Amino acid sequence: MGYYKKYNHNIKEYSGIREMLQSLKGNGFKLGIVTAKLKQNAEKELQNTGLMSFFEVILAKEDCLDFKPSPIPLLQLAEKLNLKPSDCFYVGDQPTDIQATHAANMTSIAALWGEGKKERLFPLNPTYLFDSPSQIVTLLLN
């Protein structure tokens, strides 16, 4: 925890993330996050990168009734955003993200930037497998 507090200000957003969030938010999409991080850590990262204002809901470790790969945290997010799970797209870079998305009856987008690795995500049959955030914008706005 001490290490995290010392270095969390060095965390940067991935290339293209800000532009993607601006496009989606500007076009009326409701945005939320489910993370296994503690809320104070997740919010600090979002504040440090200037991305906090894009999200209507942030569900962190202590907010969730269960953890991915369970669908429960994603279903909690959909409920808080007042959306049907079948209308939701969930972007994740971990196998548990894709598993939870399938179980929640949501559209899965495997993110191959950052931690996302094709060899770990492709076998889980995500709905989409994208190399860049701009592909999400293209999908959702066209």
N, C-alpha and C positions, 0 to 999 in steps of 0.2 A: 504494500500500500504506500509506503514511503517513497519507493522508487516511482510509482505512478504519479503521485502528487508532485514530485520533483520534475518529472519530464512531460506531463500531459500537455503543457503549453506548446510542446514541439510537434504535436500531432497536426498534420495538414490534411485537407480534404484531397481526395483523388481528382485527377484531371477530369474536367467535364462535369463534375457533380453539381457545382453551383449553377451552371447554365441549365442543366437538366431540371434541378429543383425550381429555378426561376420560370422555366417554360411550363412545367406541370402546374405549379401554383398559380401562375398567371392565366392558365386556361381552366381554372376551377377545380383541379384535382385536390382531394383531401389527402394529406400526407401524414403518416405516422411512423413510429419506430417501435420495434420490439427488440430489446437487447438483454443479454445475460449480464451486462455490466450493472454496477450499482448506479442508481439514479443520479447521485451527485457527480459521479465520474462521467456518465453519459452527457449530462447537461453541461458540465464544464468543457468537455470537448466541443460540443455544439456552440457554446458561447465563444470559445477561443477561436473557432473557425468562422464565426459569424453566420452559422447555418441554423441556429435555434429558431428563428422566426418563420422558417418554412414549415414547421411541423405543428400540427394541431394537438397531437397526442404523442407522448413518449412513455412507453411502458418498459420499466427496467426490472431488474431481478426481483426487487422487493414488491413490485406491483402485480406480478404474475402468479396465478394460482398453480401453475405447473410450468415446465420448461420444454423448449423445443428438444426433441422432435414431436412432442405432444402438440396437437393443434390448438390447445386451450389458449395460449397467449395470443395467437393470431386471431382467434375468435373473439377474445376480449377486445383486441384493437378494433376489429370490424364493428363490434357493438358500440364502442366509444365514439367511433367515427360515423355511426348511424348508417352503416353500409351492410348489404348482404354479402356474405363471404364469396359467393359466386361472382360478384361484381368487383372483387379485389384482385390486385396484382401485388405479389410480394417478391421483393428483390432480396436475394441472399447470396452469400459467398461460401456458405458451409453446407455440408451434407444434411445436417439437422434442419437447416432452413428449408431445403427442398422437400424433405420428408414431412415437415410440419405443414407446408403449403398444400401438398397433396392431400394430407389428412383433413385439412380445413376446407377442402373444396375451393381453393383459390388458384389463380393462374400463377405459376412459378416462373421467375426470371432468375436464372443462374448468372451471377455477376463474375466475369472472369478478370476483373481488375482487383488490385489489392490481394487479399487472401485467396480469392477464388481460383481453383485449379481445375482445368477441364477433366483431367483423369479422375478426379474425385467426384465431380458434379455430373458429368455426362451419363454415367451408368444409372443415375437416379431418375432419368427421363424428365428433366425439367421441361416445362412448356416451351421456354425460350432459353437460349444460351447466348449471352451477349458479351462482346469484347469491350464495349464502351458505353458509358451512360447515354450518349447521343442516340444509340439504337433504341433506347426506351422511349425517348421523345418521338422518334420516327414512328415507332409502333403505335403509341397512344394518341398521337395528333394527326395521323393520316388514315 
